[in-house]
Amino acid sequence: MTDPLVSASDSDLFRPYRLGDLTLANRIVMAPLTRRRAGPAGVPGPLNATYYRQRATAGLIIGEATNISPQGKGNGWTPGIFNDAQVAGWRTVTDTLHAAGGHIFCQLWHTGRTSHPALQPGGVLPVAPSAIRAEGSSFTEQGPRPYVTPRPLHTDEIAGIVDDYRGATRRARAAGFDGVEIHGANGYLIDQFIRSGSNFRTDRYGGSLENRLRLVLEIAAAVVDEWGGDHVGIRISPLNQANSMHDADPATSFGTIAERLGRLGLVYLHVLEGSTRAPRGQGPQLDWQALRRGFGGTYISNNGHTRATALAARAADSADLICFGRPFIANPDLVARLRDDRPLAEIDQTTIYGMDPAGGEAGYTDYAELPA
């Protein structure tokens, strides 16, 4: 139940918010949600455009994780932003969404060690900061495959990774996105470099905290240089243990990241507060407000929010924007349902991901809105 001291009519959760040069219709953000419906070539099409248009009432949509390069791909049928066909496909999505009044950022993704040779050009090993295998599986076009021990990146290869982020940013702009989000969370390549449990390097990209942060800061600087800070956000997950991730001192590591990124002028810091799918507020926690203060700009709170926690967060001014993930899957009209305190539809767990090259409407675009 909603806290009786906090009402939707009194809250600014459903009122406009200025983000950089955008005016968002409300403070509700749709999280990036991998749906695996972009086909084997990673080219979005009309079905994807329909999906995003249906959810256009979110103040901001962060698009599903999007591969910055063939090497960055870690799941089958996920979209890319590294060639002209993908840019054209995304342009269909962004034009459709903008016509419906929505705003969307492209989440830039390199999966690092959580890929598989079956997804890599030439069947080579995936890359990572160090040769440490994570527990889990990658979803390939041939089905789930256990993660393998990755190949450590050579020092002289890393500049090329930074260039891939810069190029993806340029193409995202050409595709009509309103900005980009650097995916620095959930055990993917950037997170693998940041955290001490996955980075055992001895060059200038490993060892000390300063060295482990070098890659994320170089990428952020390149992306800001390409488009300007008003169009660049980043997502981090200091405590998420998915994909075998851990850090010896997350408060220091991510507190330093927040401060450094704030100096670069990024438009927002998007934080997964806890572990993926864990109940909100349970388990180990950090001082999230310290991260917010260190960053100094728009702070997006994510992980297990409900209507009650979102209203309470704005009442306490503990976050500027509130991010909802899975509730948006089965509730394309989530903003209206939250505003009016109407029941939420349940997700069909069997159709979350597209399980064939064409994907499909089932569990994607066939969830109904409630009558007005």
N, C-alpha and C positions, 0 to 999 in steps of 0.2 A: 504494500500500500504506500501511497505517496505521503511524505511527511505533512501533517496537517498544517504546519506553519509555512509550507511552500506550495504555492498554487501556480498553475500554468499562466493564469491571467496576470499575475504579479511578476512573473519571471521574464527575463530578457532572452531566455533560451530560444524562443520562437520569434525574436526580433532581429532585424538586420545587423550585420557585423562587417566592419571594414577590414579586409585582409589585403595588404599591399594596395594595388590599384583596383581590386575587385570589391564590390559590395555584395556580400552573401545575404541571401534571403533570411537566414536564421543561423544559429550557432551549432547546428547538428551536422556532423561529418559522416559520410559513408566510407567505411574502411575499405582498403584494398582487399578484394576477395577473389582468390584463384578459382576459376570455374572451368578451365580447360575446354573451351569451346571456340578456339580460333583456328582449328584445323592443323594439319601437319606442317603447313608453311608458316603458321603463326600470323595469318592475315585476318584481322577482324572484318566482319561483313554486316549485312542488314540485321541478322539476328542479334548480334552484339549491340548494334545501335538501338534496337528496340528495348533490350534489357536496360541499358543506361537511361534511355528516355523515360522509361517507366519510373525511374527513381530520381528524376530531375528536381524534385522538391527538396532534396537534401541541400543544405547551404553550400556544401562542397562535397564533390565525389572525388575520392582518390582511386584512380583506376587500378584494375588488377595488376599485379606484378608483371612487368613487361621486359623481356630479355633485351639487353643492350647489344648483344652480339651472339653469333652462333655458339661461341664458347661458353657464354653465360647461361645457356638453357639448361634447366634442371628438371623439367617436367614436360611430358608430351602435350601437344595441342594448346600450349600457352602462347600468347601473342608476343610479337617482337616489335622493335622500333629501329631496326638496323638496315632496312632496304626500302626501296621506293614503293613496292607493293604494299608493305606494311603501313607506310606513311599514308598512302591513299586509302587503305582500309580504315585506319584510325580517323581520317578526315571525315569519312561517312558518319562515324560515331560522334565526333565532336560537333559537326554541323547539326546533326539531329538533336543532340542534347542542348546546344545553345539555342536552337529554335524553340525549345521547350522551357527556356529560362534558366538552365542549369550551368554549373561551373565544374570543371574537371581538371585535375592534375594527373600526369602520367608518372607512375611509380617505376623508377629505373632499377633493374634487377640483374645482378650477376650472382648465380647460386654457388659458385666455387666448388667446394668438395661435395656438396649435396647433389651433384649431377651423376651421370653414369656414362661409360663409353658408348652405350647404345644411343645416346643423345648428342654425342660430340662429333664434330666433323672428322671423318677418317677413323672413327672408333678409338680415339686416343683417350688417355686418362684425363679426368677433370683436374683443374688446377686449384691450388689453395696456398696459404702462407707456408704450411708445413705438411709433411707426409703423415698426417694423423687421420685415421678413418673414423667417421661418425657412425653412431648406431642409427639404423633406420633404412628406408628404401626410397628410391626415386621412382616416380611413375613414368615409365616409358610407353611408347606406342605398342610395345609388346607385353605390357603389364608391369607390375612392380618388380624392381631389381634392387638387391641390397647395395648399399653404398660400398664403394671400393676405396682403397688407399689412394689418395690423390697425389699428383705430381707437384712438388713445391715450385712456385714461380721463381724464375731467375730474376735477379735484381733488375737487369736491363729490359725485362719484359713488362715491368710494372707501369712504365710511362705509357705503354700501349693500352693498358687497362684504363688509365686516366683519360686517354684520348677517346676511348670507346664511350665513356660517360659524356664527354663533351659532344661527340658526334650524335649520340642518342638525344641529348638535350636540343641540339640544332634541329633534328628531325621531329622531335615532339612539338617544337614551336611551329614547324612547317605543317604538322598534322592538325594544328588548330587547338592544341591543349592550352589551358590557361596558366600552366606552370608544370614543374616536375617535382617529384618527391624522390630523394635519394633513399634507397632501401638499405639502411644500415642495421637491420634488426634480424632476429629469428635464426641466427646461425648461418647466414649466407656470407658471401665473400668478404664484405666490409666488416661485418661482425666478427668473422674468423680472424681478421687482422687485429681488431681492437682487443679481443679478450685473451687473457694470459693462458687460458687452458687450451687454446687452439693455435697459438702463434709461438713457435719455438725458434724463430729465425735468429741469426746472429749478424745480419747485415743492418742497414739503417732503417729497415722496416720491421724490426723485431727486437725483443729484449726489453729495453726500458719502455716506460709508458709513452714517453715522447716519440720513440720510434714506432710503437704499435699504433699510435694515432696518426702517423704521417700519411698513410694512404687515404683515410677518410677526409683529412683536411686538404690534401692535394685534390681529391675529387671534388669536394665542395667548392674550393677556390676556382677550379676549372669551370664548373657548372654555373657558378655565379658570374664569372667572367663572360660566359657565353650568353646569358640571358638577363642577368641582374638579380639581386637578392630578393626583390619583391615577387619573383616567380619561382623561387626555390625553397622547398622545405626538406626535412629529413625525418626519418623514422628510426628510433632506437628502442632496444628492449633490454635494459641493463640486467634484469634478473631472469629472463626467459631461459629455461634449460633445454628447450627443443633443439634437436640435432646435436645433442651431446655438448652443449655450451656451458661454460662457467668462467668466472673471472675471480682472481684472488682478492681484489679490492674494487668492487663495482662502484661504490660511492665516489672514490677518487677518480677512477677511469672515466666514468660518465659525467661526473661533475666537471672535469676538465674539458671533456668534449663539448658540453653545453656552453661553457664560457667561450671556448675558441670559436664555435659556430656562431655564437651571438656576435662576436667581433666581426665575422665575415658578412654579417647582415642578412642571414637567411630569414625568410618571412615567417616560418614557424618551426617549432620543435614538437614532433609527434611521438609520444612516449607510451609504450605498452607497459602499464603499471602492474608488474607481477609476471606470472607465467601464462602462456596461452591456454585459454579455456579453464583456468583455475578460477574458483569463486573469487569475486572481487574482494580485496582487502585481506584475504587469507594467505598464509605462508609468509616468507620473508618479504620485507618491504624496505624501500629506501625513503629518504626525505625528498619526495617528489617536488615539494615547493622549493627546495634548495636548487634543484635542476632548473625549475622555472625562473627563479631569481637570477641564476647564473646566466641563463640564455638571454633573458631580458626582452624577448619578443613574444609573439603569439604562442601559447602553449596549448597543445591538443592532448587531452586525456583519453586514454583508450584502455579497455579491458573489462568486460563484463558489466558495462553500464546498463542500468534499467531507467525507466522514467523517473523513479524516485531519486536515484543517485545522480542523475543528470540535473534535475531541478535543484537538488541539494548542493551540487558542485557550483552551480552558478550563484546560488544564494550565498554561499561562503566565498565566492570568487576564488576558487581553488584551481580553476582552469578557464581558459578563454573559449575554447571550442570542445565539444563532447563528441567522441567518435563511437559509432555503433557499427558492428560488423555483421554477424550472422542474422540478427533480426531483419536486416534489409533483404535477405535472400527471399524469405517467404512473405515479406510485407513491403511491396514496392511503395505503398503509401504510408510508410513508417512515420514520417513527420506528422501527418494528420492524426494517426492513431495515438501517438504520444501526446500531442497537443490536447486531444479530446478525451484522453484516458480510455481508449477503446481496446478491446482484447487483441492480442497478437496471434497471427496464424503460426502454426508449427511447421518446421522444415521437414521435408521428406528426405531423410538421410541417405536414401539410395540413389538420389538424382542430383546430389550437390555437384558432382564433377561429370563432365562429358566423358563418356566411356567408349566413344567411337570417333573416327576422324571428323565426322560432321557435327558432333555434339548433339544438340537437339533442344527443342522447346521445353520438354518435360523437366520440371524442376528448375527452369531458367526463366522463361518469359510467360509461363502459364499460371502464376500465382495471381489471384484476383484482389482488387481493391475493394474495400468496404463501400457500400452505398453511402452517398453524401448525407 
